Amino acid sequence: MRTKPVLTESDTLKIITAAKEEAVKNNWKVSIAIVDDGGHLLRFERLDGASVPSSLIAIGKAKTAALSKLSTKLLEDGVKERPALLAFPDRIAVQGGLPLMYEGECVGAVGVSGVKSAEDEQVADAGVKVL
């Protein structure tokens, strides 16, 4: 049996804190979700003023990034050439979700929604960088 790394509560707190700081610094009203490698929600925060739909979209982006082990931007770009990628269930192929990689393993993902897609990814990336 092999041992694999997993996110801890402390890890998720560091990640969401860094992501939230990036959003607040830019005055972006977003929702931020962190999931484990199976796409299960570990931590979530909707900043004041973030839209209700951004909650579900952030969780969906995180889940998509975790299960595919790819940024949702790569999936979004791939859809342009292979529209059938949209047929996969429970996938959101819109920039703003990034996998959390540790020692070559995907341990989860961060998803952000609420502003422009590149800005969502910028917030997610701030969280990824602390891991």
A tleap script that builds the chain and sets N, CA, C and O, in Angstrom:
source leaprc.protein.ff14SB
mol = sequence {
  NMET ARG THR LYS PRO VAL LEU THR GLU SER
  ASP THR LEU LYS ILE ILE THR ALA ALA LYS
  GLU GLU ALA VAL LYS ASN ASN TRP LYS VAL
  SER ILE ALA ILE VAL ASP ASP GLY GLY HIE
  LEU LEU ARG PHE GLU ARG LEU ASP GLY ALA
  SER VAL PRO SER SER LEU ILE ALA ILE GLY
  LYS ALA LYS THR ALA ALA LEU SER LYS LEU
  SER THR LYS LEU LEU GLU ASP GLY VAL LYS
  GLU ARG PRO ALA LEU LEU ALA PHE PRO ASP
  ARG ILE ALA VAL GLN GLY GLY LEU PRO LEU
  MET TYR GLU GLY GLU CYS VAL GLY ALA VAL
  GLY VAL SER GLY VAL LYS SER ALA GLU ASP
  GLU GLN VAL ALA ASP ALA GLY VAL LYS VAL
  CLEU
}
set mol.1.N position { 0.844 -1.165 0.000 }
set mol.1.CA position { 0.000 0.000 0.000 }
set mol.1.C position { 0.899 1.242 0.000 }
set mol.1.O position { 1.916 1.280 0.694 }
set mol.2.N position { 0.522 2.240 -0.773 }
set mol.2.CA position { 1.338 3.443 -0.809 }
set mol.2.C position { 0.732 4.537 0.068 }
set mol.2.O position { -0.453 4.508 0.401 }
set mol.3.N position { 1.552 5.472 0.422 }
set mol.3.CA position { 1.113 6.617 1.205 }
set mol.3.C position { 1.014 7.813 0.275 }
set mol.3.O position { 1.886 8.021 -0.569 }
set mol.4.N position { -0.034 8.593 0.424 }
set mol.4.CA position { -0.180 9.778 -0.430 }
set mol.4.C position { -0.459 10.996 0.443 }
set mol.4.O position { -1.086 10.890 1.497 }
set mol.5.N position { 0.013 12.148 -0.008 }
set mol.5.CA position { -0.239 13.367 0.754 }
set mol.5.C position { -1.699 13.797 0.630 }
set mol.5.O position { -2.345 13.566 -0.393 }
set mol.6.N position { -2.202 14.423 1.682 }
set mol.6.CA position { -3.559 14.967 1.674 }
set mol.6.C position { -3.542 16.360 2.292 }
set mol.6.O position { -2.666 16.688 3.093 }
set mol.7.N position { -4.509 17.165 1.913 }
set mol.7.CA position { -4.647 18.502 2.488 }
set mol.7.C position { -5.130 18.404 3.933 }
set mol.7.O position { -5.991 17.588 4.259 }
set mol.8.N position { -4.564 19.244 4.787 }
set mol.8.CA position { -5.013 19.336 6.173 }
set mol.8.C position { -5.870 20.583 6.334 }
set mol.8.O position { -5.929 21.429 5.442 }
set mol.9.N position { -6.526 20.688 7.469 }
set mol.9.CA position { -7.310 21.883 7.757 }
set mol.9.C position { -6.405 23.115 7.752 }
set mol.9.O position { -6.787 24.180 7.268 }
set mol.10.N position { -5.209 22.951 8.293 }
set mol.10.CA position { -4.245 24.051 8.315 }
set mol.10.C position { -3.863 24.480 6.900 }
set mol.10.O position { -3.756 25.673 6.616 }
set mol.11.N position { -3.659 23.505 6.015 }
set mol.11.CA position { -3.339 23.813 4.615 }
set mol.11.C position { -4.458 24.621 3.972 }
set mol.11.O position { -4.208 25.634 3.319 }
set mol.12.N position { -5.685 24.169 4.159 }
set mol.12.CA position { -6.808 24.853 3.511 }
set mol.12.C position { -6.986 26.262 4.053 }
set mol.12.O position { -7.386 27.166 3.320 }
set mol.13.N position { -6.691 26.453 5.336 }
set mol.13.CA position { -6.796 27.793 5.910 }
set mol.13.C position { -5.748 28.721 5.301 }
set mol.13.O position { -6.054 29.871 4.984 }
set mol.14.N position { -4.519 28.240 5.134 }
set mol.14.CA position { -3.460 29.043 4.517 }
set mol.14.C position { -3.819 29.403 3.074 }
set mol.14.O position { -3.634 30.540 2.639 }
set mol.15.N position { -4.330 28.423 2.351 }
set mol.15.CA position { -4.673 28.626 0.938 }
set mol.15.C position { -5.790 29.650 0.798 }
set mol.15.O position { -5.688 30.581 0.000 }
set mol.16.N position { -6.848 29.480 1.566 }
set mol.16.CA position { -7.985 30.397 1.421 }
set mol.16.C position { -7.631 31.790 1.927 }
set mol.16.O position { -8.134 32.784 1.403 }
set mol.17.N position { -6.776 31.872 2.933 }
set mol.17.CA position { -6.352 33.183 3.441 }
set mol.17.C position { -5.568 33.941 2.372 }
set mol.17.O position { -5.805 35.129 2.152 }
set mol.18.N position { -4.643 33.261 1.714 }
set mol.18.CA position { -3.843 33.913 0.659 }
set mol.18.C position { -4.718 34.322 -0.515 }
set mol.18.O position { -4.552 35.411 -1.064 }
set mol.19.N position { -5.644 33.460 -0.901 }
set mol.19.CA position { -6.541 33.781 -2.011 }
set mol.19.C position { -7.430 34.972 -1.649 }
set mol.19.O position { -7.629 35.880 -2.456 }
set mol.20.N position { -7.952 34.953 -0.444 }
set mol.20.CA position { -8.824 36.036 0.011 }
set mol.20.C position { -8.057 37.363 0.050 }
set mol.20.O position { -8.595 38.398 -0.343 }
set mol.21.N position { -6.813 37.339 0.520 }
set mol.21.CA position { -5.999 38.560 0.557 }
set mol.21.C position { -5.821 39.147 -0.842 }
set mol.21.O position { -5.876 40.363 -1.021 }
set mol.22.N position { -5.609 38.274 -1.837 }
set mol.22.CA position { -5.462 38.746 -3.222 }
set mol.22.C position { -6.759 39.387 -3.711 }
set mol.22.O position { -6.736 40.427 -4.370 }
set mol.23.N position { -7.871 38.769 -3.388 }
set mol.23.CA position { -9.166 39.308 -3.814 }
set mol.23.C position { -9.447 40.651 -3.140 }
set mol.23.O position { -9.865 41.604 -3.798 }
set mol.24.N position { -9.220 40.724 -1.849 }
set mol.24.CA position { -9.488 41.955 -1.093 }
set mol.24.C position { -8.573 43.077 -1.580 }
set mol.24.O position { -9.012 44.216 -1.735 }
set mol.25.N position { -7.301 42.753 -1.821 }
set mol.25.CA position { -6.336 43.750 -2.302 }
set mol.25.C position { -6.825 44.409 -3.595 }
set mol.25.O position { -6.600 45.598 -3.818 }
set mol.26.N position { -7.487 43.631 -4.431 }
set mol.26.CA position { -7.973 44.123 -5.719 }
set mol.26.C position { -9.440 44.544 -5.687 }
set mol.26.O position { -10.005 44.930 -6.711 }
set mol.27.N position { -10.049 44.466 -4.510 }
set mol.27.CA position { -11.459 44.804 -4.349 }
set mol.27.C position { -12.361 43.936 -5.236 }
set mol.27.O position { -13.328 44.415 -5.828 }
set mol.28.N position { -12.017 42.653 -5.308 }
set mol.28.CA position { -12.804 41.710 -6.097 }
set mol.28.C position { -13.729 40.924 -5.179 }
set mol.28.O position { -13.286 40.341 -4.190 }
set mol.29.N position { -14.995 40.913 -5.506 }
set mol.29.CA position { -16.003 40.207 -4.720 }
set mol.29.C position { -16.181 38.813 -5.323 }
set mol.29.O position { -16.873 38.638 -6.326 }
set mol.30.N position { -15.547 37.835 -4.694 }
set mol.30.CA position { -15.510 36.492 -5.262 }
set mol.30.C position { -15.908 35.442 -4.237 }
set mol.30.O position { -15.969 35.697 -3.034 }
set mol.31.N position { -16.171 34.266 -4.754 }
set mol.31.CA position { -16.320 33.067 -3.941 }
set mol.31.C position { -15.082 32.213 -4.179 }
set mol.31.O position { -14.580 32.134 -5.300 }
set mol.32.N position { -14.592 31.573 -3.115 }
set mol.32.CA position { -13.378 30.762 -3.169 }
set mol.32.C position { -13.693 29.391 -2.587 }
set mol.32.O position { -14.226 29.281 -1.483 }
set mol.33.N position { -13.362 28.353 -3.337 }
set mol.33.CA position { -13.611 26.987 -2.880 }
set mol.33.C position { -12.327 26.172 -2.930 }
set mol.33.O position { -11.518 26.320 -3.846 }
set mol.34.N position { -12.155 25.317 -1.943 }
set mol.34.CA position { -11.047 24.365 -1.926 }
set mol.34.C position { -11.648 22.980 -1.776 }
set mol.34.O position { -12.477 22.731 -0.901 }
set mol.35.N position { -11.207 22.076 -2.662 }
set mol.35.CA position { -11.685 20.698 -2.626 }
set mol.35.C position { -10.503 19.745 -2.490 }
set mol.35.O position { -9.356 20.119 -2.738 }
set mol.36.N position { -10.797 18.506 -2.093 }
set mol.36.CA position { -9.755 17.481 -2.047 }
set mol.36.C position { -9.584 16.868 -3.431 }
set mol.36.O position { -10.205 17.317 -4.394 }
set mol.37.N position { -8.743 15.842 -3.529 }
set mol.37.CA position { -8.457 15.249 -4.840 }
set mol.37.C position { -9.659 14.534 -5.456 }
set mol.37.O position { -9.645 14.230 -6.649 }
set mol.38.N position { -10.685 14.265 -4.674 }
set mol.38.CA position { -11.907 13.660 -5.191 }
set mol.38.C position { -12.981 14.689 -5.525 }
set mol.38.O position { -14.087 14.332 -5.932 }
set mol.39.N position { -12.648 15.976 -5.349 }
set mol.39.CA position { -13.597 17.033 -5.662 }
set mol.39.C position { -14.561 17.369 -4.539 }
set mol.39.O position { -15.540 18.084 -4.750 }
set mol.40.N position { -14.285 16.848 -3.329 }
set mol.40.CA position { -15.176 17.094 -2.195 }
set mol.40.C position { -14.778 18.391 -1.489 }
set mol.40.O position { -13.601 18.627 -1.222 }
set mol.41.N position { -15.758 19.210 -1.198 }
set mol.41.CA position { -15.525 20.526 -0.611 }
set mol.41.C position { -14.885 20.410 0.775 }
set mol.41.O position { -15.388 19.705 1.650 }
set mol.42.N position { -13.765 21.117 0.954 }
set mol.42.CA position { -13.077 21.171 2.239 }
set mol.42.C position { -13.241 22.521 2.924 }
set mol.42.O position { -13.394 22.593 4.143 }
set mol.43.N position { -13.207 23.593 2.129 }
set mol.43.CA position { -13.332 24.943 2.690 }
set mol.43.C position { -13.919 25.851 1.622 }
set mol.43.O position { -13.637 25.711 0.432 }
set mol.44.N position { -14.741 26.783 2.079 }
set mol.44.CA position { -15.413 27.680 1.142 }
set mol.44.C position { -15.605 29.041 1.800 }
set mol.44.O position { -15.868 29.135 2.999 }
set mol.45.N position { -15.470 30.089 1.001 }
set mol.45.CA position { -15.773 31.427 1.494 }
set mol.45.C position { -16.342 32.273 0.363 }
set mol.45.O position { -15.787 32.332 -0.735 }
set mol.46.N position { -17.454 32.919 0.656 }
set mol.46.CA position { -18.040 33.886 -0.282 }
set mol.46.C position { -17.852 35.263 0.332 }
set mol.46.O position { -18.420 35.573 1.379 }
set mol.47.N position { -17.048 36.083 -0.330 }
set mol.47.CA position { -16.769 37.410 0.193 }
set mol.47.C position { -18.007 38.295 0.096 }
set mol.47.O position { -18.876 38.076 -0.748 }
set mol.48.N position { -18.074 39.285 0.963 }
set mol.48.CA position { -19.207 40.217 0.942 }
set mol.48.C position { -19.365 40.795 -0.456 }
set mol.48.O position { -18.399 41.264 -1.058 }
set mol.49.N position { -20.577 40.758 -0.958 }
set mol.49.CA position { -20.878 41.318 -2.264 }
set mol.49.C position { -20.739 40.337 -3.417 }
set mol.49.O position { -21.134 40.651 -4.540 }
set mol.50.N position { -20.190 39.161 -3.164 }
set mol.50.CA position { -20.070 38.161 -4.236 }
set mol.50.C position { -21.458 37.623 -4.571 }
set mol.50.O position { -22.294 37.444 -3.685 }
set mol.51.N position { -21.692 37.369 -5.837 }
set mol.51.CA position { -23.013 36.905 -6.265 }
set mol.51.C position { -23.277 35.479 -5.786 }
set mol.51.O position { -22.354 34.700 -5.554 }
set mol.52.N position { -24.546 35.167 -5.648 }
set mol.52.CA position { -24.938 33.818 -5.237 }
set mol.52.C position { -24.462 32.763 -6.248 }
set mol.52.O position { -23.914 31.742 -5.832 }
set mol.53.N position { -24.653 32.972 -7.558 }
set mol.53.CA position { -24.187 31.954 -8.510 }
set mol.53.C position { -22.675 31.702 -8.445 }
set mol.53.O position { -22.219 30.606 -8.771 }
set mol.54.N position { -21.899 32.704 -8.028 }
set mol.54.CA position { -20.451 32.506 -7.964 }
set mol.54.C position { -20.083 31.388 -6.996 }
set mol.54.O position { -19.028 30.771 -7.141 }
set mol.55.N position { -20.925 31.124 -6.026 }
set mol.55.CA position { -20.672 30.046 -5.068 }
set mol.55.C position { -20.604 28.697 -5.770 }
set mol.55.O position { -19.634 27.955 -5.620 }
set mol.56.N position { -21.629 28.395 -6.527 }
set mol.56.CA position { -21.673 27.103 -7.223 }
set mol.56.C position { -20.610 27.009 -8.312 }
set mol.56.O position { -20.047 25.940 -8.549 }
set mol.57.N position { -20.340 28.124 -8.966 }
set mol.57.CA position { -19.350 28.116 -10.043 }
set mol.57.C position { -17.950 27.888 -9.471 }
set mol.57.O position { -17.174 27.124 -10.045 }
set mol.58.N position { -17.614 28.534 -8.355 }
set mol.58.CA position { -16.302 28.340 -7.729 }
set mol.58.C position { -16.108 26.885 -7.320 }
set mol.58.O position { -15.045 26.308 -7.547 }
set mol.59.N position { -17.123 26.302 -6.724 }
set mol.59.CA position { -17.036 24.893 -6.319 }
set mol.59.C position { -16.878 24.009 -7.553 }
set mol.59.O position { -16.083 23.069 -7.545 }
set mol.60.N position { -17.632 24.305 -8.612 }
set mol.60.CA position { -17.526 23.529 -9.849 }
set mol.60.C position { -16.159 23.643 -10.493 }
set mol.60.O position { -15.624 22.651 -10.988 }
set mol.61.N position { -15.589 24.833 -10.495 }
set mol.61.CA position { -14.249 25.014 -11.061 }
set mol.61.C position { -13.221 24.225 -10.258 }
set mol.61.O position { -12.344 23.580 -10.832 }
set mol.62.N position { -13.328 24.277 -8.933 }
set mol.62.CA position { -12.388 23.529 -8.089 }
set mol.62.C position { -12.514 22.029 -8.334 }
set mol.62.O position { -11.512 21.330 -8.483 }
set mol.63.N position { -13.738 21.546 -8.374 }
set mol.63.CA position { -13.976 20.115 -8.598 }
set mol.63.C position { -13.420 19.685 -9.955 }
set mol.63.O position { -12.787 18.635 -10.068 }
set mol.64.N position { -13.656 20.491 -10.972 }
set mol.64.CA position { -13.162 20.189 -12.315 }
set mol.64.C position { -11.644 20.113 -12.330 }
set mol.64.O position { -11.074 19.184 -12.902 }
set mol.65.N position { -10.984 21.089 -11.703 }
set mol.65.CA position { -9.513 21.107 -11.677 }
set mol.65.C position { -8.956 19.913 -10.910 }
set mol.65.O position { -7.944 19.338 -11.310 }
set mol.66.N position { -9.603 19.539 -9.817 }
set mol.66.CA position { -9.119 18.402 -9.023 }
set mol.66.C position { -9.269 17.087 -9.786 }
set mol.66.O position { -8.336 16.285 -9.832 }
set mol.67.N position { -10.423 16.868 -10.374 }
set mol.67.CA position { -10.673 15.593 -11.043 }
set mol.67.C position { -9.885 15.444 -12.341 }
set mol.67.O position { -9.511 14.335 -12.723 }
set mol.68.N position { -9.635 16.560 -13.015 }
set mol.68.CA position { -8.876 16.496 -14.269 }
set mol.68.C position { -7.375 16.671 -14.046 }
set mol.68.O position { -6.559 16.347 -14.909 }
set mol.69.N position { -7.029 17.198 -12.851 }
set mol.69.CA position { -5.630 17.505 -12.536 }
set mol.69.C position { -5.042 18.541 -13.499 }
set mol.69.O position { -3.837 18.564 -13.754 }
set mol.70.N position { -5.915 19.387 -14.021 }
set mol.70.CA position { -5.545 20.439 -14.972 }
set mol.70.C position { -6.209 21.743 -14.576 }
set mol.70.O position { -7.225 21.757 -13.882 }
set mol.71.N position { -5.618 22.837 -15.030 }
set mol.71.CA position { -6.292 24.117 -14.824 }
set mol.71.C position { -7.537 24.140 -15.705 }
set mol.71.O position { -7.555 23.559 -16.790 }
set mol.72.N position { -8.559 24.808 -15.231 }
set mol.72.CA position { -9.778 24.887 -16.029 }
set mol.72.C position { -9.559 25.740 -17.275 }
set mol.72.O position { -10.324 25.638 -18.234 }
set mol.73.N position { -8.537 26.569 -17.272 }
set mol.73.CA position { -8.186 27.348 -18.474 }
set mol.73.C position { -7.767 26.400 -19.600 }
set mol.73.O position { -8.148 26.605 -20.753 }
set mol.74.N position { -6.989 25.370 -19.277 }
set mol.74.CA position { -6.591 24.393 -20.301 }
set mol.74.C position { -7.809 23.681 -20.874 }
set mol.74.O position { -7.882 23.425 -22.076 }
set mol.75.N position { -8.758 23.366 -20.008 }
set mol.75.CA position { -9.982 22.725 -20.488 }
set mol.75.C position { -10.799 23.681 -21.350 }
set mol.75.O position { -11.347 23.291 -22.381 }
set mol.76.N position { -10.873 24.940 -20.914 }
set mol.76.CA position { -11.597 25.945 -21.694 }
set mol.76.C position { -10.985 26.069 -23.089 }
set mol.76.O position { -11.706 26.116 -24.086 }
set mol.77.N position { -9.661 26.119 -23.155 }
set mol.77.CA position { -8.986 26.211 -24.453 }
set mol.77.C position { -9.211 24.949 -25.279 }
set mol.77.O position { -9.361 25.029 -26.498 }
set mol.78.N position { -9.237 23.798 -24.636 }
set mol.78.CA position { -9.438 22.532 -25.335 }
set mol.78.C position { -10.814 22.393 -25.954 }
set mol.78.O position { -10.974 21.740 -26.985 }
set mol.79.N position { -11.808 23.005 -25.325 }
set mol.79.CA position { -13.183 22.939 -25.833 }
set mol.79.C position { -13.287 23.571 -27.215 }
set mol.79.O position { -14.118 23.165 -28.028 }
set mol.80.N position { -12.449 24.558 -27.478 }
set mol.80.CA position { -12.492 25.232 -28.772 }
set mol.80.C position { -12.199 24.258 -29.911 }
set mol.80.O position { -12.763 24.369 -30.999 }
set mol.81.N position { -11.317 23.313 -29.647 }
set mol.81.CA position { -10.970 22.334 -30.680 }
set mol.81.C position { -11.753 21.030 -30.541 }
set mol.81.O position { -11.955 20.308 -31.518 }
set mol.82.N position { -12.190 20.738 -29.319 }
set mol.82.CA position { -12.938 19.497 -29.076 }
set mol.82.C position { -14.180 19.823 -28.250 }
set mol.82.O position { -14.180 19.613 -27.037 }
set mol.83.N position { -15.227 20.326 -28.876 }
set mol.83.CA position { -16.441 20.696 -28.138 }
set mol.83.C position { -17.042 19.545 -27.328 }
set mol.83.O position { -17.794 19.784 -26.384 }
set mol.84.N position { -16.723 18.325 -27.680 }
set mol.84.CA position { -17.251 17.171 -26.951 }
set mol.84.C position { -16.773 17.154 -25.501 }
set mol.84.O position { -17.368 16.471 -24.667 }
set mol.85.N position { -15.717 17.889 -25.189 }
set mol.85.CA position { -15.242 17.963 -23.809 }
set mol.85.C position { -16.319 18.528 -22.873 }
set mol.85.O position { -16.307 18.261 -21.672 }
set mol.86.N position { -17.236 19.301 -23.431 }
set mol.86.CA position { -18.320 19.852 -22.620 }
set mol.86.C position { -19.307 18.776 -22.170 }
set mol.86.O position { -20.096 19.003 -21.253 }
set mol.87.N position { -19.267 17.625 -22.802 }
set mol.87.CA position { -20.205 16.556 -22.476 }
set mol.87.C position { -19.850 15.819 -21.185 }
set mol.87.O position { -20.680 15.088 -20.644 }
set mol.88.N position { -18.629 16.003 -20.687 }
set mol.88.CA position { -18.264 15.343 -19.439 }
set mol.88.C position { -19.135 15.898 -18.316 }
set mol.88.O position { -19.311 17.111 -18.210 }
set mol.89.N position { -19.679 15.017 -17.478 }
set mol.89.CA position { -20.581 15.488 -16.420 }
set mol.89.C position { -19.850 16.288 -15.342 }
set mol.89.O position { -18.684 16.037 -15.037 }
set mol.90.N position { -20.562 17.245 -14.784 }
set mol.90.CA position { -20.070 18.044 -13.656 }
set mol.90.C position { -18.732 18.728 -13.906 }
set mol.90.O position { -17.912 18.832 -12.993 }
set mol.91.N position { -18.502 19.191 -15.117 }
set mol.91.CA position { -17.268 19.897 -15.438 }
set mol.91.C position { -17.593 21.331 -15.825 }
set mol.91.O position { -18.541 21.588 -16.567 }
set mol.92.N position { -16.800 22.255 -15.316 }
set mol.92.CA position { -16.923 23.651 -15.711 }
set mol.92.C position { -15.624 24.034 -16.388 }
set mol.92.O position { -14.594 24.198 -15.734 }
set mol.93.N position { -15.678 24.174 -17.690 }
set mol.93.CA position { -14.489 24.489 -18.485 }
set mol.93.C position { -14.361 25.989 -18.671 }
set mol.93.O position { -14.426 26.499 -19.789 }
set mol.94.N position { -14.177 26.689 -17.559 }
set mol.94.CA position { -14.023 28.139 -17.560 }
set mol.94.C position { -12.857 28.470 -16.632 }
set mol.94.O position { -12.781 27.947 -15.521 }
set mol.95.N position { -11.965 29.320 -17.073 }
set mol.95.CA position { -10.784 29.694 -16.307 }
set mol.95.C position { -11.141 30.122 -14.892 }
set mol.95.O position { -12.139 30.808 -14.668 }
set mol.96.N position { -10.299 29.701 -13.926 }
set mol.96.CA position { -10.513 30.081 -12.530 }
set mol.96.C position { -10.356 28.926 -11.567 }
set mol.96.O position { -10.505 29.102 -10.358 }
set mol.97.N position { -10.054 27.734 -12.089 }
set mol.97.CA position { -9.816 26.575 -11.236 }
set mol.97.C position { -8.402 26.055 -11.457 }
set mol.97.O position { -7.976 25.867 -12.597 }
set mol.98.N position { -7.673 25.822 -10.361 }
set mol.98.CA position { -6.303 25.328 -10.452 }
set mol.98.C position { -6.103 24.127 -9.546 }
set mol.98.O position { -6.555 24.130 -8.400 }
set mol.99.N position { -5.426 23.096 -10.051 }
set mol.99.CA position { -5.140 21.942 -9.192 }
set mol.99.C position { -4.078 22.302 -8.159 }
set mol.99.O position { -3.228 23.160 -8.399 }
set mol.100.N position { -4.136 21.648 -7.027 }
set mol.100.CA position { -3.123 21.792 -5.985 }
set mol.100.C position { -2.207 20.574 -6.073 }
set mol.100.O position { -2.609 19.460 -5.737 }
set mol.101.N position { -0.991 20.791 -6.520 }
set mol.101.CA position { -0.033 19.710 -6.698 }
set mol.101.C position { 0.991 19.749 -5.569 }
set mol.101.O position { 1.490 20.813 -5.204 }
set mol.102.N position { 1.298 18.570 -5.021 }
set mol.102.CA position { 2.296 18.457 -3.959 }
set mol.102.C position { 3.099 17.186 -4.209 }
set mol.102.O position { 2.551 16.084 -4.238 }
set mol.103.N position { 4.400 17.356 -4.387 }
set mol.103.CA position { 5.293 16.231 -4.656 }
set mol.103.C position { 4.778 15.371 -5.817 }
set mol.103.O position { 4.794 14.142 -5.755 }
set mol.104.N position { 4.324 16.046 -6.868 }
set mol.104.CA position { 3.866 15.360 -8.063 }
set mol.104.C position { 2.479 14.748 -7.975 }
set mol.104.O position { 2.038 14.088 -8.916 }
set mol.105.N position { 1.790 14.950 -6.877 }
set mol.105.CA position { 0.445 14.396 -6.682 }
set mol.105.C position { -0.577 15.532 -6.614 }
set mol.105.O position { -0.312 16.588 -6.040 }
set mol.106.N position { -1.727 15.300 -7.199 }
set mol.106.CA position { -2.824 16.254 -7.052 }
set mol.106.C position { -3.501 15.961 -5.708 }
set mol.106.O position { -4.017 14.865 -5.488 }
set mol.107.N position { -3.491 16.953 -4.818 }
set mol.107.CA position { -4.097 16.782 -3.498 }
set mol.107.C position { -5.428 17.524 -3.385 }
set mol.107.O position { -6.098 17.458 -2.354 }
set mol.108.N position { -5.804 18.227 -4.450 }
set mol.108.CA position { -7.046 18.976 -4.443 }
set mol.108.C position { -6.995 20.100 -5.458 }
set mol.108.O position { -6.235 20.042 -6.425 }
set mol.109.N position { -7.810 21.124 -5.235 }
set mol.109.CA position { -7.848 22.247 -6.167 }
set mol.109.C position { -8.500 23.452 -5.506 }
set mol.109.O position { -9.190 23.347 -4.492 }
set mol.110.N position { -8.250 24.604 -6.129 }
set mol.110.CA position { -8.871 25.864 -5.724 }
set mol.110.C position { -9.711 26.353 -6.895 }
set mol.110.O position { -9.261 26.324 -8.041 }
set mol.111.N position { -10.916 26.797 -6.615 }
set mol.111.CA position { -11.774 27.386 -7.630 }
set mol.111.C position { -12.255 28.745 -7.169 }
set mol.111.O position { -12.609 28.924 -6.003 }
set mol.112.N position { -12.269 29.703 -8.081 }
set mol.112.CA position { -12.693 31.066 -7.757 }
set mol.112.C position { -13.652 31.552 -8.833 }
set mol.112.O position { -13.476 31.260 -10.016 }
set mol.113.N position { -14.666 32.293 -8.411 }
set mol.113.CA position { -15.619 32.876 -9.355 }
set mol.113.C position { -16.135 34.189 -8.811 }
set mol.113.O position { -16.291 34.358 -7.601 }
set mol.114.N position { -16.400 35.127 -9.725 }
set mol.114.CA position { -17.011 36.383 -9.323 }
set mol.114.C position { -16.543 37.580 -10.117 }
set mol.114.O position { -17.236 38.596 -10.183 }
set mol.115.N position { -15.358 37.470 -10.729 }
set mol.115.CA position { -14.848 38.566 -11.546 }
set mol.115.C position { -14.480 37.996 -12.914 }
set mol.115.O position { -14.929 36.901 -13.255 }
set mol.116.N position { -13.687 38.697 -13.698 }
set mol.116.CA position { -13.265 38.162 -14.991 }
set mol.116.C position { -12.465 36.880 -14.764 }
set mol.116.O position { -11.786 36.736 -13.747 }
set mol.117.N position { -12.550 35.964 -15.706 }
set mol.117.CA position { -11.929 34.651 -15.540 }
set mol.117.C position { -10.444 34.715 -15.225 }
set mol.117.O position { -9.969 33.968 -14.371 }
set mol.118.N position { -9.701 35.587 -15.892 }
set mol.118.CA position { -8.262 35.711 -15.619 }
set mol.118.C position { -8.025 36.214 -14.199 }
set mol.118.O position { -7.047 35.834 -13.556 }
set mol.119.N position { -8.919 37.069 -13.713 }
set mol.119.CA position { -8.813 37.572 -12.348 }
set mol.119.C position { -9.171 36.474 -11.342 }
set mol.119.O position { -8.545 36.367 -10.288 }
set mol.120.N position { -10.174 35.665 -11.669 }
set mol.120.CA position { -10.499 34.511 -10.830 }
set mol.120.C position { -9.258 33.634 -10.670 }
set mol.120.O position { -8.923 33.209 -9.564 }
set mol.121.N position { -8.584 33.371 -11.789 }
set mol.121.CA position { -7.388 32.523 -11.739 }
set mol.121.C position { -6.269 33.178 -10.939 }
set mol.121.O position { -5.520 32.491 -10.245 }
set mol.122.N position { -6.150 34.488 -11.030 }
set mol.122.CA position { -5.128 35.204 -10.262 }
set mol.122.C position { -5.346 34.995 -8.765 }
set mol.122.O position { -4.389 34.802 -8.015 }
set mol.123.N position { -6.607 35.035 -8.334 }
set mol.123.CA position { -6.937 34.798 -6.920 }
set mol.123.C position { -6.622 33.344 -6.546 }
set mol.123.O position { -6.029 33.085 -5.498 }
set mol.124.N position { -7.013 32.415 -7.390 }
set mol.124.CA position { -6.731 30.998 -7.129 }
set mol.124.C position { -5.241 30.750 -7.051 }
set mol.124.O position { -4.775 30.010 -6.185 }
set mol.125.N position { -4.489 31.364 -7.954 }
set mol.125.CA position { -3.043 31.170 -7.989 }
set mol.125.C position { -2.374 31.668 -6.711 }
set mol.125.O position { -1.393 31.079 -6.258 }
set mol.126.N position { -2.893 32.740 -6.128 }
set mol.126.CA position { -2.342 33.230 -4.855 }
set mol.126.C position { -2.466 32.147 -3.794 }
set mol.126.O position { -1.568 31.980 -2.968 }
set mol.127.N position { -3.565 31.414 -3.811 }
set mol.127.CA position { -3.746 30.319 -2.863 }
set mol.127.C position { -2.833 29.148 -3.157 }
set mol.127.O position { -2.255 28.556 -2.245 }
set mol.128.N position { -2.701 28.814 -4.430 }
set mol.128.CA position { -1.848 27.692 -4.838 }
set mol.128.C position { -0.410 27.922 -4.404 }
set mol.128.O position { 0.270 26.993 -3.969 }
set mol.129.N position { 0.045 29.144 -4.523 }
set mol.129.CA position { 1.457 29.463 -4.243 }
set mol.129.C position { 1.856 29.230 -2.787 }
set mol.129.O position { 3.037 29.012 -2.516 }
set mol.130.N position { 0.920 29.267 -1.844 }
set mol.130.CA position { 1.292 29.054 -0.442 }
set mol.130.C position { 1.472 27.580 -0.100 }
set mol.130.O position { 2.049 27.250 0.936 }
set mol.131.N position { 0.990 26.707 -0.949 }
set mol.131.CA position { 1.131 25.269 -0.679 }
set mol.131.C position { 2.557 24.845 -0.982 }
set mol.131.O position { 2.899 23.673 -0.824 }
savepdb mol mol.pdb
quit
